[in-house]
Amino acid sequence: MSILHLDAEAQAELQAEAEKLIARYASPLETVKALMAYNCELETQILALAHRHPELVTVSYDDTPAVIG
């Protein structure tokens, strides 16, 4: 589980992208799949940025189990 701190502008941009994806799909399952793929794409971009510019991004691992609810 990771924690990503975003400023208000970045949060609004991500919310807008999520709403676009949700509106595109009729099925909730297809919406979830699209959101998961989008999330993976963002994580890949963050990891690439961290690899190229370690002074800008720190990536760490937290082995605490996820809590739902």
C-alpha positions as CSV (number, residue, x, y, z in Angstrom):
1,M,0.0,0.0,0.0
2,S,1.4,3.4,-0.9
3,I,0.5,6.9,0.0
4,L,0.7,9.6,-2.7
5,H,0.3,13.2,-1.7
6,L,-1.1,15.4,-4.5
7,D,-1.9,19.1,-4.6
8,A,-5.5,20.2,-5.2
9,E,-4.9,20.8,-8.9
10,A,-3.5,17.3,-9.4
11,Q,-6.4,15.8,-7.4
12,A,-8.9,17.6,-9.6
13,E,-7.2,16.4,-12.7
14,L,-7.2,12.8,-11.6
15,Q,-10.9,13.1,-10.5
16,A,-11.8,14.5,-13.9
17,E,-10.0,11.6,-15.7
18,A,-11.8,9.1,-13.5
19,E,-15.1,10.6,-14.2
20,K,-14.4,10.5,-18.0
21,L,-13.6,6.8,-17.7
22,I,-16.7,6.1,-15.6
23,A,-18.9,7.9,-18.1
24,R,-17.4,5.9,-21.0
25,Y,-18.5,2.4,-19.8
26,A,-22.0,1.1,-19.2
27,S,-20.9,-1.8,-17.1
28,P,-19.5,-1.2,-13.6
29,L,-17.0,-4.1,-14.2
30,E,-15.7,-2.6,-17.3
31,T,-15.4,0.8,-15.5
32,V,-13.3,-0.8,-12.7
33,K,-11.1,-2.6,-15.3
34,A,-10.5,0.8,-17.1
35,L,-9.7,2.6,-13.8
36,M,-7.3,-0.2,-12.7
37,A,-5.5,0.0,-16.1
38,Y,-5.3,3.8,-15.8
39,N,-3.9,3.4,-12.2
40,C,-1.3,1.0,-13.5
41,E,-0.3,3.5,-16.2
42,L,0.1,6.2,-13.7
43,E,2.2,4.0,-11.4
44,T,4.4,3.1,-14.3
45,Q,5.0,6.7,-15.1
46,I,5.8,7.5,-11.5
47,L,8.3,4.7,-11.3
48,A,9.9,5.8,-14.5
49,L,10.2,9.3,-13.2
50,A,11.7,8.0,-9.9
51,H,14.2,6.0,-11.9
52,R,15.3,8.9,-14.1
53,H,15.2,11.6,-11.3
54,P,15.7,10.0,-7.9
55,E,16.1,13.5,-6.4
56,L,12.5,14.3,-7.3
57,V,10.6,11.2,-6.4
58,T,11.1,8.7,-3.5
59,V,9.4,5.3,-3.9
60,S,9.2,3.1,-0.8
61,Y,7.3,0.0,0.1
62,D,4.9,-0.4,3.0
63,D,4.0,-4.1,3.8
64,T,1.0,-3.1,5.9
65,P,-2.0,-5.1,4.6
66,A,-4.7,-3.0,2.9
67,V,-7.8,-2.3,5.0
68,I,-11.1,-2.1,3.2
69,G,-14.2,-0.6,4.9
